[in-house]
C-alpha cells in the first residue's frame, strides 16, 4: 500500500548537538488488496518525533504513534520506530477485525521526507 499525509502542526526543538522535530499529521493509508471486510483506505492521526544530528538532513531515528477509527467503526493504535532503513510498526491495540493483529510487527519502508 501507500499513504499520504498533511502535517497539521510542527515543532522544532534545538539542542546543542542536534534537533528534535515533532509533527502531527492527518494521513490517508491506502491498502493494496485488503482482505475481505477491510477498508481499501483508512484515515489516521499520527504524531512523529524525529531526531537529527546538528547540521544533518537525514534523521538519526524517531518514533510514530497513529490512531485510527476505520469506516466500520473498528479502532486501532500502532506505534513505530524508524531510521534510514524504514519503519518497524507494531499494532498496540485493536478492536473488531483489528483485534487479531494486536502485537503484530511489520517492517515497512518509508519514502516520505521528514
Legacy VTK file of the C-alpha trace (Angstrom):
# vtk DataFile Version 3.0
C-alpha trace
ASCII
DATASET POLYDATA
POINTS 114 float
0.000 0.000 0.000
0.897 3.619 0.202
-0.015 6.673 2.218
-0.197 10.398 2.079
-0.343 12.866 4.921
-0.749 16.509 5.744
1.312 17.994 8.562
-1.114 19.968 10.743
1.401 21.021 13.409
5.196 21.034 13.623
7.603 21.911 16.427
11.375 22.053 16.223
13.417 21.891 19.417
17.078 22.877 19.089
19.723 21.234 21.254
23.446 21.812 21.451
24.368 18.824 19.248
21.128 18.159 17.432
17.467 18.886 16.925
14.134 17.200 17.624
11.184 17.657 15.285
7.643 16.806 16.351
4.993 16.509 13.635
1.258 15.963 13.938
-0.243 14.609 10.713
-3.581 13.629 9.242
-2.930 10.682 6.942
-4.766 8.538 4.423
-3.495 4.961 4.171
-4.409 3.056 1.020
-4.116 -0.720 1.249
-3.183 -2.941 -1.710
-5.623 -5.866 -1.952
-7.143 -5.626 1.537
-8.708 -8.802 2.926
-12.489 -9.128 2.736
-14.150 -6.934 5.360
-11.259 -4.455 5.496
-11.494 -0.945 4.046
-9.491 -0.050 0.943
-8.372 3.176 2.643
-8.144 4.405 6.230
-7.731 7.838 7.842
-5.128 8.074 10.607
-3.950 10.748 13.042
-0.242 10.485 13.789
2.419 12.058 15.994
6.043 11.737 14.909
9.128 12.571 16.998
12.321 12.646 14.934
15.945 13.280 15.966
18.619 14.876 13.798
22.324 15.449 14.430
23.345 19.099 14.165
23.845 20.078 10.528
22.447 16.813 9.118
19.347 16.456 6.922
18.902 12.703 7.363
17.201 11.664 10.600
19.047 9.583 13.180
15.811 7.904 14.185
12.361 8.508 15.501
9.034 7.247 16.717
5.489 7.451 15.439
2.134 6.748 17.086
-1.033 6.610 14.988
-4.688 6.232 15.933
-7.412 5.034 13.572
-11.181 4.702 13.607
-11.986 2.931 10.342
-15.105 3.181 8.182
-16.836 0.340 10.036
-16.106 1.805 13.476
-13.253 -0.524 14.484
-10.267 1.184 16.139
-6.555 0.578 16.476
-3.374 2.204 17.696
0.035 1.487 16.272
3.485 2.672 17.219
6.690 2.517 15.280
10.370 3.263 15.326
12.229 4.365 12.251
15.576 5.198 10.786
17.210 5.297 7.387
16.247 1.673 6.665
12.487 2.055 7.163
9.827 1.809 9.839
9.003 -1.053 12.220
5.309 -0.762 13.147
3.578 -2.605 15.977
-0.197 -2.748 16.292
-0.630 -1.985 20.010
-4.358 -2.442 20.407
-7.268 -3.019 18.097
-10.961 -3.825 18.211
-13.201 -5.725 15.825
-11.307 -7.042 12.826
-8.057 -5.462 14.099
-8.089 -7.348 17.422
-6.477 -10.440 15.873
-3.495 -8.321 14.733
-2.648 -6.833 18.155
1.088 -7.112 18.869
1.802 -7.804 15.173
5.045 -6.214 13.975
5.707 -5.283 10.367
8.737 -3.693 8.733
7.811 -1.116 6.098
9.907 1.270 4.102
9.115 4.956 4.029
9.762 7.110 1.010
8.389 10.262 2.617
10.684 13.110 3.590
10.850 14.004 7.240
LINES 1 115
114 0 1 2 3 4 5 6 7 8 9 10 11 12 13 14 15 16 17 18 19 20 21 22 23 24 25 26 27 28 29 30 31 32 33 34 35 36 37 38 39 40 41 42 43 44 45 46 47 48 49 50 51 52 53 54 55 56 57 58 59 60 61 62 63 64 65 66 67 68 69 70 71 72 73 74 75 76 77 78 79 80 81 82 83 84 85 86 87 88 89 90 91 92 93 94 95 96 97 98 99 100 101 102 103 104 105 106 107 108 109 110 111 112 113
